[in-house]
């Protein structure tokens, strides 16, 4: 039985339409329907079970009223004989049917919906967000994004469940109550109707404020969480600069904002609860007064009072529960509103409809009159034109900010060019799938980060189907095997099974870079990009790695960036960039002889011994 309900929701279905990703809507109601609508039949089943439970709940006071009527009869035997069929029917409904419906309701709510929809929403939100462009993640806290993705499911689910559990239940119970009261005397309906009018007015006044304050509180909470995660992520920097006190002030200000927002929210909750309690007591008093008055007048039997007062009392006790549920609903709505700021965001870089996969047979790269700026008034790449022949190895040189890394980001299509085009083997990279483009490019970055997984998993990220022997060989080629053999993590895992910590923090910079090199070696892509690939290595290891890089670069079109010019001086040609343009191009010796920007950069790094370096390179 449990297994049946547990398997009703398939949690890993991505949100697709005609094979393409669907962006969750910005509109709050549509955002709810986007996720809840996928399991609407289960929520619909809860509406049915909730209505049945609420309706059956009103039978308990009716049953009590029938019993009161029975015990007040003068001819007890005759009264029992006449009332027995209806009492047995009511008893069967209360004792047998009601528990069965409660069981079904609980199975749907707790076994199917709660785990299933929670993981479904989290999975689909993550599936959409992880496919956002690089700038999306660069413009926000990673902690805030992850908090929104992982935190949206519970509030979204509970909003719908609470609406069914509390609001729908109260509505059905109230309708059933009005029906039973009307069967005794229509005037008994009046206090309940008045209570509902007052309840509606109260909700009309309170609910919008609850929604707004809940959203403000949720935004403040998310800001606090983002700042805390930012401090933990950069804990080494915090400790190196002894800035714990400054971090305290930075985070305290967010906590203070969060506190004020939460206090405002709680004030409103308190007003709502107090007002509702006053209304409840007024309802009970008015119903009791009216019922006794009608009884005194002979218009109402004592048994009717025995039914009416429990029915009304149940409404008042239920209203307190509904009050908290309503407060919870709008607190959850605030969380959902805040979470959708990261989730309901269209992808900025998308594949063209029906885009084919990139096919790389030769590896020719052409940058054609390319222009790009991160902002409208900021030009980073200006009229850049360069052709790399298949297998050619180009070194990019220039001052910081010249546009070298931006050029690589454009080649990887982390951004789209503003003008011109980038072609690989004649195929415009904007017209092929991003996945296939990046699969064709192996890159070692200057800022190497690893996944908090095992060494083997990190290397195998280059090619998921690689064997253990291939993983080990890639590590050997990257001069990483020896230090890997000596690794032990905090749980006792050793060697290639040892975990590296978040972003690889348990390894030195040089060790992380060698793992990254091994990953690219294993990937064996036809195009290679080296962005300061040996910057974290000592001279001895770098010399060994350089020979492996030369082997890796064989038969691959390669772009290498390095601030240490000695590491790329053997590249042919060297392309010198300044302010997004090519200002010089040629071999190391030719550029030195020219005496331009490259020569000045080289002189600054080599201490002026240009002639000796030229002679040494010429002799090789």
N, C-alpha and C positions, 0 to 999 in steps of 0.2 A: 504493500500500500504506500509506504513512504517513498520507495524507489520510483513508483509511478509519478507521484507529484514532483519529486526531485528532478525528473527528466523532462518536465514539460517545457522548460525554457532553455534554449541553446544560447549560451552566454557569449560565444565568440563569433557571432555573425556580424561582419562589418556593415556599416551603414552605406549601402551601395544602391544606385539607381542606374539601370542600363550599364552596369559594370563600372560606373564612375562614382567617386566619393560624393556623399551628400553632406552639405554643411548644415549643422543644427541651426534652426531659425533664431533670429534675434528677438522676435516677439515672444514675451514670456509664456503666453498661453500656448502658442505653437511649439515653443521649446519643450514644454511639458508633454504635449501630445506627440512630439517627435520620438520621445523615449517611451512614455507610458502607453502610447498607441500601439506599440509593437506587441504588447501583452494585454491588449484591451479586453480580450475575451475572459481573462482571469479576473480583471477588475470588474467586468460585467457580472461574473459569477458571484463576486463579493457583494455587489449591489443586491443581488437576489437573496443570498443567504442573510445579509444584513437586514433586509426588509422582513424576511420571515422571522428572524430572531426578535426583531423589535415588535412585530405583530404578536408573536407568541408570548412575549414578555408581558403584554397587557392582559393576557388571559389569567395571570396569577391573581391580580385583584378581583377579577370576575369570578374566579374559582372560590376565592375567600367570601365574596358576596353571596354566592350560591350556598355555601356552607352556613353562613349566618342566617340566611332565609330558612334553611332546613332546620337548624337547631331552635329556631323561634316558632316552628309550627306546633299547633296543638295536637294534631294527630300525627305522631312521629312516624309510625309505620307506613301510613299512606303517603306522607310527604317524602320519606326515603324511597319508597317504590317509584314515585313519580319522578324524583330528581336523579335517581341512580344512573340512568343511561347518559344524561348530559354530564354528570359528575365523572363517570368513567371515561367519557370521550375527552373531557377537558384534562383529566388526569393523565390519559395516554399521550395527549399532545405535549403536556408539560414534562412528563417523566421519560417518555420514549423519543418522541419526534424532536423536541427541542435539543436534547443532548446530541442527537445524530446530526442535526443541522449545525450545531456548534462545532462538532468534530470536523465536518466538511469545511466550515468557515476557517477553522484553525489550520487545517491542512493546506488550503489555498493560500492563506495569508502568511503563515510562518514557514511552511515547508517549500512551497513553490515560489511565491512572490518575493519574500524577504531575501533569501540568498540569490535567487535567479536574477531578479531585476537589478539588484545591487551590483552584481558582477557584470551584467549586460551593459549597464550604463557606464560603469568604470571602463570596461573594455572599449566600448565604442567611442567614448570621450577621448581616451588615450589614443586609439587608432587614428582619430582625426587630428589631434594635436601633434602627435609625433611626426606627422607628414607636413607640418607647417614649414615655412622657409626659415633659413638660419636667422635672419633679422628678427623674426618673431621671438625667438628665444634670447637673442642678444638684448632685446628691449625690455625685459622683465626679469624678476627674480625667478630662478628655477624652483625655489621653495614655494613661491606663491602659485606658480603654474601647476606644480604637482599637487599642492594642497587643494586647488580647485578641481582638478581632474579626479582625485581620489575621494574628495569630500562631497561632490555634488550628488552622488547616488542616494545616500541616506536621506537627506532633506527632500529630494524629489520624490522618492518612494513614500516617505512618511507623510508628505503633503496629501498625496492621493489617498493613502490608507486612512489617515486621520479624517479626511473629508467623508469617507465612507463609514468609518467606524463611529464617528461622533456626530457630524452634521447630518448625514443621511439617516443614521439611527434615530437621532432626536426627531427629525422630520416625520419619519414613519411612525415612531412611537406617539408623537403628538396627534397625528391624523387618527391613529387607532383610538387614542384617548378621547378625542372629540366625538368619535363615533359612539363609544360606549357611554359617555356622559350624555350625549344627545338621546340615547334610548331611554334614559331616566327622566330628564327634563332639559329642554333646550337652554334654559337659563344657566345651567351649570357650565355651559360652553363659554359664557361671556368672560369670566376671569382668565381662562386659558388664552382666549383670543387677544385680550388686552395685554397679557404677558408677552405674547409673540410680537405684537406691534411694538411694545417697548424694547424687546430684544432686538428687533430689526433696526430700530432707531439707534440703539446703542452700538450695534455692529457698524451701521452706516457712519457713525461718528468716529469709532475707535479703529476700525480695520485699516483705512488708508494710512493713518498715523503709525499703526503697528508695522505695516508693510515698509514704509519709508525708514522708520527707525531701525527696523531689523536689517534692512539693506546697509544702512550706515554702520551699524554695529558689525556686520559681517565684513564689510570693506576694511574697517579698522582692525578686526581680528586677523584678516589676511595680510594686512600691512605688517602687523606685529610678527606674524609667522615668517613672512618673507625676510624681515630684517634679522631675525634670530638665525634662520637658515643661512643667510648671507655671512653672518659672523662665524658660524660653525664651519662653513665651506672654506673660509679664508682664515682659519684659526692660526695658521703659521704666521701670516702677516700681522694679525692682531698681537701675537706674543712677541714677534721680532721687534715691533715698534712700541711695545709696552703701552698699548692704547686701550687697555681694558676699561679704564674710567671713561674714556671718550665713547666707547661702545656702549657702556652703561647708559650714558646720557642719550645716545642716539636711539637705543632700544626703549629706554624709559619714556621718551616722548611719544613713541608709538603706543606703549602700554597705557599712558595717560589718556591718549585719544580714545583708545579702546574702552577704557574704564568709563569715560564720560558718555560714550555712545551706549554702552551696556546699561548704565544707570538710567539714562533717558528711556531706554526700552523697558526697564523694569518698573519705572514710575507708571508708565502707561498700562502695563500688565496689572499693577496693583489697583489702579483706578477701575479697570475693567472688572476685576474680581469683586471688588467692594460693591460696585453698582449692581452687578449680577446677583450678589447675595441679598441685597435690599429688595430687588425685584422678586427673588424666589420667596422670601418671607412674606412679601405682600401678596403673592399668588396663593400661598398656602392659607394665609389668614382670610383672604377674600373668599376662597372656595369654601372653607369651613364655615364662615359666617353665613354665606348664601345657602349652603346645604342645611344648616341647622334652622335657618329661617323658613325654608321650604318644608322641613320636617314638622316644625311647629304648626305651620299652616295646613299640614296634612297632605301636602302636594308631593312629598317624597318619603319613601320607606327607609327604615333604618338600614336595610341591606344595601340600598343605593349609596348611602353615606359610607358604608364599609367598602364600597368599590371606589367611590369618587376620591376620597382622601388619599388612599394608597397610590392611585393613579397620578394624582397631582404631586404627591410627595416624591414619587419616582421622578417626575419631571424636574423638580427642584434639585434633588440630589444629583440627577444626571447633568443638570445645567452647570454645576460646579466642575464636573469632569469635562464637559464640553468647553467650558471657559478655558481650561488649560490646553485642551486640544486645539482650540481656535488660536490661542496664543502661540502654540507650537507650530501650527500651520503657517502663520505669518512670519514666525522666526525662520522656518524652513524656506518659505518663499524668498525671504531676504538672502539666505545662503545661496539659493538657486540663481537669483538675480545677479549676485556677485560672481558666482562661478561661471556663468555663461559669458562673462566679459573675456574669458580666456578660451572657452570652448566653442561658442557660437561665432567664430571668426572665420571668414572664408579664406581658403588657401590663396596666398598671393602669387606663388609660382606654381602653375599647374601645367600638366602635359596637354598638348593640343589633342583635340578629340580624334581618337584613332591613331595617335602617334605611334610610329614603328620603333622598334629597338635599334639602337645604333649598331652598325656593322663596321668593325675596324679590320681592314685587311692589310693596309699599308702603314697607317699611323701618321698621315700628313695632317698638319694643323695650320690653318690660315686665319689670322686676325685681319679683318678687312675694314679699314677706315672706322675703327671702333671708337665710340664715345660713351662715357659713363660718369655719373655723379651721384653721390649718396643723397644729395639734396639738390633742388632745382638750381640753386645759385652756387653750387660747389662742383666744379669739374675736376675729376680725378684722373680719368683717361681721356685723352684728346686726340682724335684722328690717328689712332694707333694701327699701324699696318705692319704685319710680319708674317712670313711664311716659314714653317719648319718642315723640311723635307722628311720623308720617312726615315726613321732611325737617327735623325740629326739630334745633337746634344747642344742645347743652348744654355748659356749662363746669363741670368738677369742680374744686372748690377745697378746700383743707384743709391742715393741718400735715403734715409728713412722718410717715408711719405711720398716717395717718387711714384708709387702705384704698382709696385711689383706684386705684393700679396693680393691687391685688388684684381690684378690681371689673372692670377690663379683662381680667385674666387669666381670670376666671370667664366673662366674655362670650365669650372666645375658646375656652373650655372646655379650658384648660390644666389646670384642676382642676374637679372636680365639686362642686356646692354641697352643704352638709350639710342644708340645709332650704330650703323654698321652690322657686322655679323661675325660669328666664329664658326668656322667649318672644320670638321674632321672627316678626312677622305671625301670631301665634297658635300657632306651632310651638315646642314645648319643644326647646331645643337639645340636650338629652341624648338625644333620640329620633331625631335626624338624624345623618348622617355628619359626622365632624369635618372631612373634606376640604372638603365643600360649605359648611360653616359658615365656615371660614377663607377660602374663596374669595370669600365674600360680604362680607368685612370687609377694608378697606384700612387699614393701620396704619403710622405712622411713630413709632419708639420714640426714647427719650432716648439710649439707648446703641446707636448705629447701628454695625452691623458688616456688612462686605461680604464676598462670597465671593472667593477668590483666583482671579479670572477677569477677563476683559476688562470695561471699562466698559460696553460694549454688552450683554454677557451679564448683568451685574448689573442693568441697567435692564430688560432683557427678562425678568428673573425675575418681573416683574409680570404679563406676558402673553407666553407662549412663542412665540406665532405672530405677534407684532408685526413689522411691516416695519421696515427701517432708517429710513425717513422718520418713522414713528411714534415710534421710539426717540429720534430727534433732536428731534422736536417736544416730547416729554415732558421732555427735558433742557433745552430752551429755556424751557419753562414753569416749570421749577424753577431757572432762572437758573444752569444748570450748563454750558451749551453752550460758553461762552467759555473757561472754564478747562480743559474737556475737550480743546479743540482744541490746547492747548499741552502736553498730557501726553506724555511719552516714557518707556517703561519700560526696564529694564536690557538688554533684548534688542533695543531699537530700534523696538518697536511704538509707534505714535503714535495720538493721539486716542482714538476709541472702541474701538480694538483694544488699547490699552495695558492691561496687567494692574495691579491695584491692590494686590497684596501680601496676605498673610494678614490677614484681618479688615479689609482696607482701610488698612493701616498707612502706605502711601505717600501717602495723602491727609490733608489737615487735617481737623479735626472738622467744620468748616463744609462742606467739600467732600463728605465722606461723607454729611452730612445732606441735602445737595442731591441727591446720587445716590439716596438713599433716598426723597426726595420724588418724584423723577422716576419711580421704580419704582412708587410708589403712584398717581401720576397716570396712568401707563400702565395699571395694573390696573383703574382706574375702577370700583371696587366700590360697591355701593349704600349701604354703611355705612362710615363713616370714623371712625377713632380716631387722635387726635393726642396723643401722650404727650411733652410737651416738644419738639414738632416743630421749633421754631426756637431751641432753647437754645444751639446751637453757632454761631449766625450773628451777625455783627456787625450793628449797628443799621441801617446803610444797606441791606445785603442783606435783612435781616429785613423792612424796610418794603416792599421790592419783592415778597418772597415772600408777605407777608401778602395782597397783592392777588391773587396766584395761588391762595392757599389759599381765599380767598373765592369765587373762580371754581370751584375744585375742590369746595367744600362745597355749591355750588348743587344743589338737588334731592337731597341726600344727608342721611341721618340721621347726625349728627355728635356725637361725644363728644370734648371737648378737655380735656387736663390741662396745667396750666402753673403753675410756682411764681412766675413773673413775671406778676402778675395783670393788668398792662397788656395782655398779649397775648391775654387772653380776656375782658376787661371788656365787650366788645361782644356776647358770647354772651347768649342769652336762652332759657331762664333760666340762672342760675348756681346750682349745687347745692353747698352747703357741707357737708363731711363732717367728723366728728370721732368717733374710736373706732368706726368702722364704721357710723355712723348719720348720717342726714340731720338736721342741726341748723338749717339755714337754707336758704331757697330764694327766688329772686326775681331782679329785674334788678340791675345794678350800683348804680344810684342808690338803689333801694329798700333794698338791703342796707346801703349806707352810712348811709342815714337811720335805719336800725334800730339802728345802733350796737352790733352784736353781734360775733361772731367774725370775720366777713368784714371789718367796718370796722376791727378791730384789726390784721388782717393787712395791709390796704391802708395803714393809717397807718404801719405799720412799714416798708413798702416805699417809700412816697411821701414820707416825711419829715414827715408831718403835714399836708400841703397837701390835705386832703380836699375842702374847699369848692371850691377852684379846679377840681379834677378833676371834681367833680359838675357844676359849672356848664358846664364844657367839654363833658362828655358830654351834658348836657341840651340844649345848644345844637345838637348834631349831628342 
